[in-house]
Amino acid sequence: MRITERVYIVGGSGYGLSAMGDCNVYLVDCGGVCALIDTGGGRGAEDILSNIERDGFERQSVEMVFITHSHYDHIGGNKQIKDATGCKIAAHKVEKGDIETLGELTLYEMAQASGLSFEPAVVDIELEDEQLHKVGDTIFKILHTPGHTPGGVSILTEEDGKTNLFSGDTASADGRMGFINGPGYDHDAWKESIKKLLSINPDRIFPGHGVFRVSKSIDALKALNRSWNVPWQVTAR
């Protein structure tokens, strides 16, 4: 489903695009080749691949997957999508080991308890703060935004003079907080990450769950900034 000239949403249970529990999965058209942001929990991987084709792209055009953090609902489709497309997987160096071994940060035991099982995939590229990665004609800027997990990243692209922010689970687009006090969660680090994103002043926010925002995105970040002293818990994700 096309959102902007370059950004599509190709997975996500909230939009009925892939399996229940999947995070939002975005495709960025990089001019002949593509990149994905996250891969969902694994159960919906074939739906995601079919949606890529339905939106006019070949599976093999996916050259890169950027993983925003290591929770199972964002990494479960890694191997299936990598096998189908030949893409590379990129994730922050702090969480590479957990992603490859389904370690504590992935919440894999929680996934199994809900009946979800998947194989891990090798992380080909280790991400760091302020890195630039070029895919096709598009530059992806990596921002280390820990808090939700230690190696959480947000990703910036530029499109028609506007800044797109793919925020994973660091920042929602509706100004609401939704975290788990699970492995690696650090509330103070999250507060600093929101400050960092506020300084970017993005035009659009494409989060890992829930609605996306295509204008006035600073309002959502300001709302998060105001509410950080009263964190509340929701169902783990």
Secondary structure, 3 states (H helix, E strand, C coil): CECCCCEEEEECHHHCCCCCCCCCEEEEECCCCEEEECCCCCCCHHHHHHHHHHCCCCHHHEEEEECCCCCHHHHCCHHHHHHHHCCEEEEEHHHHHHHHHCCHHHCHHHHHHCCCCCCCCCCCEEECCCCEEEECCEEEEEEECCCCCCCCEEEEEEECCEEEEEEECCCCCCCCCCECCCCCCCHHHHHHHHHHHHHHCCCEEEECCCCCECCCHHHHHHHHHHHCCCCCECCCC
